[in-house]
Amino acid sequence: MASTPDERVLAFGTAVRARREELGLSQEALGYKAKVHRTYVSDIERGARNPTVKVIWKLADALEMQPSVLFGIAEGVLGEG
């Protein structure tokens, strides 16, 4: 039985998706820039994966922002920002 993703993991994925779309990047293009597989990007965006700090930094760099800003967007999704 699959577990339900944590709301914070979902919010982070939503933040990644929002910024990726803002930049006009496909999941494949973001994966290429971040040096992670496109299916991993998809999993993060859906809340199916909880990325490591290393991957968070790679994504933030590829999304042209600091990880703290990416987390700020996630906090806004949660209504905490």
Stockholm file with secondary structure:
# STOCKHOLM 1.0

chainA/1-81         MASTPDERVLAFGTAVRARREELGLSQEALGYKAKVHRTYVSDIERGARNPTVKVIWKLADALEMQPSVLFGIAEGVLGEG
#=GR chainA/1-81 SS CCCCCCHHHHHHHHHHHHHHHHTTCCHHHHHHHHTSCHHHHHHHHTTSCCCCHHHHHHHHHHTTSCHHHHHHHHHHHHTCC
#=GC SS_cons        CCCCCCHHHHHHHHHHHHHHHHTTCCHHHHHHHHTSCHHHHHHHHTTSCCCCHHHHHHHHHHTTSCHHHHHHHHHHHHTCC
//
